[in-house]
Amino acid sequence: MSEHNKDNHNFEFIKEQVIVKKHKKIKKWLLPFLMTIIMAILFGIIAAVTFCIAEPKLYRFLHKDQKEKTPITFPTTYPDETEEETKVEAKEESSDNTQDDLDPGNGQVEEGMQEPEQVIVEQSIDADIEDYKSMYDDIKSIAYNSGKSIVKLCSIINEKDWFGNPVEREIKTTGLVIGNNSRELLILVSFDRVEDASSIKILFSETITASALLQDYERELNLAIIAVSLEDIPEIYLNSIKNATLGESYSITIGSPVIALGSPNGHPGSIDVGIVTSRGSSISITDNRLDLFNTDITDNAKSDGVIINLNGEVIGIITRTLKDDLNKELSTAIGISKVKAIIQRMANQEPRVYFGVISNDMTEVAKLEYKVENGIYVDVVKANSPAFKSGIKNGDIIIEVNGQPVVSTNRFYNIISEYQPGQLIDVKIKRTSSSTEKELNLSVTLEAKVEEE
């Protein structure tokens, strides 16, 4: 019996294994896998819808103590060039008529009329040093009040020295406070002063600072808006800051006294006094043309700041980048009137419309040559711009936009600024680059201006 058991222990049965067919394995796992994907998609859709519905309410709940941003607005005037010319002509005609009334005989006095005697009034004014001092006290008072809109700032730029060691470089300059949107203080600065900054600080004193963030910029204008949270500004300093008053630059006359604030001689917080020495020059940028004027104020490579009139209104922004050949060695400012709308859009973070041409105003001789009553001459069409995509070419003359006559580059900018990015406009042009001049109507889809990094 024991031997039989022993034989059973040594005996091995043939073992069989049932192998499931491969396609049955795939079917077994495919259905759960597909169900998992479907459930994930459904979950994602439900989560997205829930987030879209709940996010605004949740944001308002979490930020219920924060004020809504108040839009920044500047009073802006756009005198039409044709209207201005009409006014000038009317003024000259009126002057001629008045002269004719006074002297109807073209220099000959009519019979029975007596030529009025010239009356010369002489009054001598004895001025002394006190009068001179009083005059400068008034100038200091204007500068002091307007200086409440000027803040000092410092940009920190991370660099490496000759040995590859990290170092920090500081750029100190000033900015112009242009608005308070109830949550932030908005400051206009030169873009190249903050372009590469790893951090920007507003300097209220040697020990008290506040961090600022770059909000928006216009590279062609070399202007930027930085924002400082109101919560980060000590109340004592916040109460002493006021928003700048942006005036207008259309009526600037040569010889008018002006004051430069900010960093006119390169030193933050400096001041200079002078006069407007020349005006009438301008410079073309994309889709627009800006007015420039010059002063006898000291100019150098680090000049920054603004020009104000004796009413304390900002009438110009000192520029180091937008200069023509005649202005290279002069203290040059951008007239404030034609950039106020751009500054306002930057302050409110509104999209700026983009057409994509650099153009010049046409002289009367050029209009006669090309047989047009009005228009602007396209010098450059930007690559991949809306103008380029629509078929506009260098040498074209833009005559109308949506039926509105284009009399100048600035007028052209004002017209297209009435529309939003994505809108389609009809542009009437005259093509001069072909062998036969011809008028064309093109459709252009405007885009939002995107600044290159």
Secondary structure as UniProt FT lines:
FT   HELIX           2..10
FT   HELIX           22..62
FT   TURN            63..65
FT   HELIX           81..102
FT   TURN            104..105
FT   TURN            111..112
FT   HELIX           129..146
FT   HELIX           147..149
FT   STRAND          150..160
FT   TURN            162..163
FT   STRAND          166..180
FT   STRAND          184..190
FT   HELIX           191..194
FT   TURN            195..196
FT   STRAND          199..203
FT   STRAND          209..218
FT   TURN            219..222
FT   STRAND          223..229
FT   HELIX           230..232
FT   HELIX           235..238
FT   TURN            239..240
FT   TURN            250..251
FT   TURN            254..255
FT   STRAND          257..263
FT   TURN            264..265
FT   TURN            268..269
FT   STRAND          270..285
FT   TURN            286..287
FT   STRAND          288..295
FT   TURN            301..302
FT   STRAND          304..308
FT   TURN            310..311
FT   STRAND          314..318
FT   HELIX           325..327
FT   TURN            328..329
FT   STRAND          331..335
FT   HELIX           336..338
FT   HELIX           340..347
FT   TURN            348..349
FT   STRAND          353..354
FT   STRAND          357..361
FT   HELIX           364..370
FT   STRAND          376..381
FT   TURN            383..384
FT   HELIX           386..390
FT   TURN            394..395
FT   STRAND          397..401
FT   TURN            402..403
FT   STRAND          404..405
FT   HELIX           409..416
FT   TURN            417..418
FT   TURN            421..422
FT   STRAND          424..431
FT   STRAND          438..445
FT   STRAND          447..448
//
